Amino acid sequence: MNRRQYLQTAGVATIAGLVAGCSGSTSGDSEKTYGTLSTSVTDQPADIDDFESCVVTLQGIWIKPAEGGTESTEETPETTTEDSTDDDGRRYIEFEEAQEADLVELQGSNTQLIDETEVETGDYEYLQLDVSGVEGTLTDGSETTVDTPGEAPLKFNAAFEIREEETTSFIADFTPVKRGPNGYIIQPVASGTKVLYGDDEYTAEDATMTETATEDASATES
């Protein structure tokens, strides 16, 4: 199934907007409150050292409200990019412009902001990245195939909360992993995916802890 077929199957409508900041409730819907979801990406060690560049193109995100965590509404803030919900209750937010991130440049504590948008307050189960393409160039200058699992969105099983008039920072960690002679596959890194609130920042200590966890997991598997 290609990406277009996946989107059609999910029943997701196209939307637009790339915004920053917080807002309160909307006129005519005074009970609704909103906070800001800030989404960034980073890359922790796996087979990234094989690459001169590994550029991922991102079109948007899905977020899944926890059961009973938020109330669905047809009215949303003027500045929000939310506009559609699929049969599974996931909300799709499409970026105004596709965002590109070179994972080679996002190692250690380096992150790249890809979107800030207003979201209804409440609890959410996970976030998914809509990856439309990956271009990989190895250190020897040759091109290589880099895919996503099942050509589906990258799913990050980290629960998070949207708090009223506060920023929730979701740092999605993923990396290319070699799969024999068939190139590479992009995989989420659970230990490196972080959720921060307010003025908290992703630090070098967070990155070091992630690298240690990744190394320990690799040693166990071997």
Secondary structure, DSSP 4 states (H G I P E B T S, - for coil): --HHHHHHHHTPPP------S---PBTTBTT--EEEEEEEEE--SSSGGGEEEEEEEEEEEEEEEPTTTS---S---TT----EE-TTS-EEEEEEEEEEEEGGGS-TT--EEEEEEEEESEEEEEEEEEEEEEEEEETTS-EE-EE-GGG--EEE---EEE-TT-EEEEEEEEEEEE-GGG-EEEEE-GGG-EEEETT----HHHHHHHHHHHHHHHHHH-
